[in-house]
Amino acid sequence: MSIKQQLHHIKNTIPEHVTLVAVSKTKPLEALQEAYDAGQRIFGENKIQEMTQKWEVLPKDIEWHMIGNLQRNKVKYMAEYVSLIHGVDSLKLLQEINKQAKKHDRIINCLLQVKIALEDTKGGMSVEDTKALLDADVVSDMKNIKIIGLMGMATFTENKEQVADEFNSLKTVFEDLKKIKTSNCQLKTISMGMSGDYQLAIESGSTMVRIGSSIFGSRNYDV
């Protein structure tokens, strides 16, 4: 199937209240343009240089999401345009995002990454550290960021029960932490679920899924 057909198929399998992030990392401009022409407006990238190059030439009504591991010294390169940063996993990173957003007179939306997977390769903060971050006065004083939700990645395994348990754990954490509301924090988004497990994630309460290969085909890891 074409990208347009794949995209429409995916959209028909997710509820209206769930936001689709088309994971376009390593994909050429032509592929993103085809998805754009089919109505997709939200794209996710994990390398800032690649995302910036795409932002410079593709339509300006695209929302760019940073979905990969983020180094603090790279934030400045996307602060001008990024719509949502998915993987905020430390106070220092949040402070840098706030600092760079201020330079562009912007408020950048952020998701806090919570570690829900058993495997060590998946990052994120502990539940305790996440709550402490949300409770910190230094965070509530930040004027140029807004924490709008949580993000988590499940273990890469064929064991669907384990994956569902991990997704459900993030939903539980979300329900607990959404009681914390400040001028720059109102949790409404749960970003979990990718091509292989997004339906399980939606059943567990996900409101945002990150889907790449099911739309664009297998990834080119040589890029």
GIPENOR-V100531 format. One record per residue. N is the residue number from 1. PSI is psi in radians with two decimals (NA if undefined). D_LAST is the distance of its C-alpha to the last C-alpha in Angstrom with 1 decimal. Layout:
BEGIN
{{N	PSI	D_LAST} {N	PSI	D_LAST}}
END
This chain:
BEGIN
{{1	2.68	23.2} {2	2.94	21.6} {3	-0.72	19.7} {4	-0.78	23.1} {5	-0.75	24.9} {6	-0.75	22.6} {7	-0.79	22.9} {8	-0.64	26.6} {9	-0.82	27.0} {10	-0.80	25.3} {11	-0.52	27.5} {12	-0.21	30.5} {13	-0.03	30.0} {14	2.51	29.9} {15	2.82	32.9} {16	-0.52	33.4} {17	-0.07	33.4} {18	2.21	29.9} {19	2.32	27.1} {20	2.09	23.9} {21	2.03	20.6} {22	1.95	18.0} {23	1.87	14.8} {24	0.21	12.2} {25	2.41	9.2} {26	-0.04	5.9} {27	2.53	8.7} {28	2.83	9.9} {29	-0.65	13.2} {30	-0.63	15.3} {31	-0.74	14.6} {32	-0.66	15.6} {33	-0.67	18.5} {34	-0.74	19.7} {35	-0.69	19.9} {36	-0.80	21.6} {37	-0.41	24.0} {38	0.05	24.8} {39	-0.07	25.9} {40	2.35	23.1} {41	-0.14	23.2} {42	2.13	21.4} {43	2.50	17.7} {44	2.31	16.0} {45	2.74	13.0} {46	0.02	12.3} {47	2.15	11.0} {48	-0.70	13.7} {49	-0.77	12.3} {50	-0.74	10.0} {51	-0.72	13.1} {52	-0.72	15.4} {53	-0.69	13.9} {54	-0.71	14.3} {55	-0.64	17.6} {56	-0.50	18.8} {57	-0.35	18.7} {58	2.90	19.2} {59	2.51	22.7} {60	-0.09	24.2} {61	0.15	25.7} {62	2.42	22.4} {63	2.14	22.5} {64	2.18	19.4} {65	2.28	19.3} {66	1.99	17.6} {67	-0.09	17.2} {68	3.14	15.5} {69	2.28	17.2} {70	2.16	18.5} {71	2.45	19.7} {72	-0.63	22.9} {73	-0.07	22.1} {74	-0.20	19.2} {75	-0.67	21.5} {76	-0.45	23.0} {77	-0.26	19.9} {78	-0.05	20.1} {79	-0.43	23.8} {80	-0.49	24.7} {81	-0.34	23.2} {82	2.43	21.8} {83	-0.68	24.1} {84	2.33	23.7} {85	2.08	22.3} {86	-0.57	22.2} {87	0.84	22.0} {88	2.07	24.9} {89	0.32	26.2} {90	2.75	28.6} {91	-0.73	31.3} {92	-0.67	29.8} {93	-0.73	26.6} {94	-0.70	28.8} {95	-0.68	30.9} {96	-0.70	28.0} {97	-0.77	26.9} {98	-0.76	30.6} {99	-0.81	30.9} {100	-0.59	28.0} {101	-0.67	29.0} {102	-0.64	32.5} {103	-0.47	31.4} {104	0.20	30.3} {105	0.81	33.3} {106	2.81	31.2} {107	2.09	31.5} {108	2.22	28.1} {109	2.47	28.2} {110	2.60	27.0} {111	2.40	26.9} {112	2.26	28.0} {113	2.12	26.0} {114	2.34	28.5} {115	2.00	27.9} {116	-0.28	29.2} {117	2.60	27.4} {118	-0.52	29.1} {119	2.50	26.0} {120	-0.37	25.3} {121	-0.33	21.5} {122	2.26	22.1} {123	-2.98	23.2} {124	2.88	25.8} {125	2.74	29.4} {126	2.84	32.5} {127	-0.73	34.8} {128	-0.77	37.3} {129	-0.62	34.9} {130	-0.80	33.7} {131	-0.72	37.4} {132	-0.67	38.3} {133	-0.79	35.6} {134	-0.50	36.9} {135	-0.20	40.5} {136	2.32	39.9} {137	-0.62	41.8} {138	-0.50	39.2} {139	-0.79	36.7} {140	-0.32	39.2} {141	-0.16	39.9} {142	2.17	36.4} {143	-0.24	36.8} {144	0.30	33.3} {145	2.74	31.6} {146	2.13	32.5} {147	1.98	31.8} {148	-0.03	31.7} {149	-2.90	30.8} {150	2.70	29.2} {151	2.52	25.9} {152	2.64	25.6} {153	2.26	23.4} {154	2.86	25.3} {155	2.46	25.0} {156	1.70	22.8} {157	2.75	25.8} {158	-0.16	27.7} {159	1.68	30.7} {160	-0.52	31.0} {161	-0.72	34.1} {162	-0.78	32.2} {163	-0.79	29.4} {164	-0.70	32.2} {165	-0.71	34.1} {166	-0.73	31.2} {167	-0.76	30.7} {168	-0.57	34.5} {169	-0.65	34.6} {170	-0.67	32.3} {171	-0.72	34.6} {172	-0.78	37.6} {173	-0.76	36.2} {174	-0.81	35.4} {175	-0.58	39.0} {176	-0.80	40.4} {177	-0.34	38.5} {178	-0.17	38.7} {179	-0.39	42.3} {180	1.99	41.2} {181	2.20	41.3} {182	-3.08	41.2} {183	-0.43	40.7} {184	0.34	36.9} {185	2.03	36.4} {186	1.80	37.0} {187	2.10	35.0} {188	-0.21	34.4} {189	2.33	30.8} {190	1.89	29.6} {191	1.82	25.9} {192	2.54	25.3} {193	2.25	24.0} {194	-2.93	20.7} {195	-0.71	20.3} {196	-0.26	22.2} {197	0.26	25.0} {198	-0.53	25.4} {199	-0.67	28.8} {200	-0.71	30.1} {201	-0.75	28.9} {202	-0.72	30.7} {203	-0.50	33.8} {204	0.03	33.7} {205	0.13	33.7} {206	2.45	30.1} {207	0.03	30.1} {208	2.18	26.3} {209	2.57	23.7} {210	1.84	19.9} {211	2.17	18.7} {212	-1.21	15.3} {213	-0.52	15.2} {214	-0.24	18.8} {215	-0.88	18.2} {216	-0.14	14.9} {217	3.13	14.7} {218	2.64	12.6} {219	2.60	9.1} {220	1.79	6.1} {221	-0.04	5.5} {222	-0.18	3.8} {223	NA	0.0}}
END
